[in-house]
């Protein structure tokens, strides 16, 4: 277990399972990065999210671009521009994977902090080099900055965002299904989970997005 056993027993089993699976996902090789690098990216993102004295958006925490991107995504996502991204010496596949790793760790850390349980630990990196696993075909989307699985724009921009990297896309939707709802359930305006109706869930999501200056 990477989520401490002191976690409140009222936390849903599927949520704990998804969070543990997400952290193990980070600690395995990805399409462009080995597991050790992915864990470093996650550690930088987690530290950036938790710090009470963050660097300025334009300051770099490292000479390594993947760690610079991780920090800015976790702490200053609303300041990122396409021009800044284009100037980085990273491929679109690498950038998509960094986004996937940050998405994999921040919700888990944020949830643990919010409910007052011990912050989770990342597993030890698994051996092996990058998997090279990419979508068989990619296309350029109208609203996404990076290529997505072809055919592009058959789904909403947020739904296809990580589709060029199947492993990252799978983990994203595993988290979404446990924390929010699956892509299939999104089509049901009457979907409910626990004590919140769909309308109440969207009200909370919309308010948080406004407070965090979410550009989506």
Rosetta blueprint (number, residue, H / E / L):
1 X L
2 X L
3 X L
4 X L
5 X L
6 X L
7 X L
8 X L
9 X L
10 X L
11 X L
12 X L
13 X H
14 X H
15 X H
16 X H
17 X H
18 X H
19 X H
20 X H
21 X H
22 X H
23 X H
24 X H
25 X H
26 X H
27 X L
28 X L
29 X L
30 X L
31 X L
32 X L
33 X L
34 X L
35 X H
36 X H
37 X H
38 X H
39 X H
40 X H
41 X H
42 X H
43 X H
44 X H
45 X H
46 X H
47 X H
48 X H
49 X H
50 X H
51 X L
52 X L
53 X L
54 X L
55 X L
56 X L
57 X L
58 X L
59 X L
60 X L
61 X L
62 X L
63 X L
64 X L
65 X H
66 X H
67 X H
68 X H
69 X H
70 X H
71 X H
72 X H
73 X H
74 X H
75 X H
76 X H
77 X H
78 X H
79 X H
80 X L
81 X L
82 X H
83 X H
84 X H
85 X H
86 X H
87 X L
88 X L
89 X L
90 X L
91 X L
92 X H
93 X H
94 X H
95 X H
96 X H
97 X H
98 X H
99 X H
100 X H
101 X H
102 X H
103 X H
104 X H
105 X H
106 X H
107 X H
108 X H
109 X H
110 X H
111 X H
112 X H
113 X H
114 X H
115 X H
116 X L
117 X L
118 X L
119 X L
120 X L
121 X L
122 X L
123 X L
124 X L
125 X L
126 X L
127 X L
128 X L
129 X L
130 X L
131 X L
132 X L
133 X L
134 X L
135 X L
136 X L
137 X L
138 X E
139 X E
140 X L
141 X L
142 X L
143 X L
144 X L
145 X L
146 X L
147 X L
148 X E
149 X E
150 X L
151 X L
152 X L
153 X L
154 X L
155 X L
156 X L
157 X H
158 X H
159 X H
160 X H
161 X L
162 X L
163 X L
164 X L
165 X L
166 X H
167 X H
168 X H
169 X H
170 X H
171 X H
172 X H
173 X H
174 X H
175 X H
176 X H
177 X H
178 X H
179 X H
180 X L
181 X L
182 X L
183 X L
184 X L
185 X H
186 X H
187 X H
188 X L
189 X L
190 X L
191 X L
192 X L
193 X E
194 X L
195 X L
196 X E
197 X L
198 X H
199 X H
200 X H
201 X H
202 X H
203 X H
204 X H
205 X H
206 X H
207 X H
208 X H
209 X H
210 X H
211 X H
212 X L
213 X L
214 X L
215 X L
216 X L
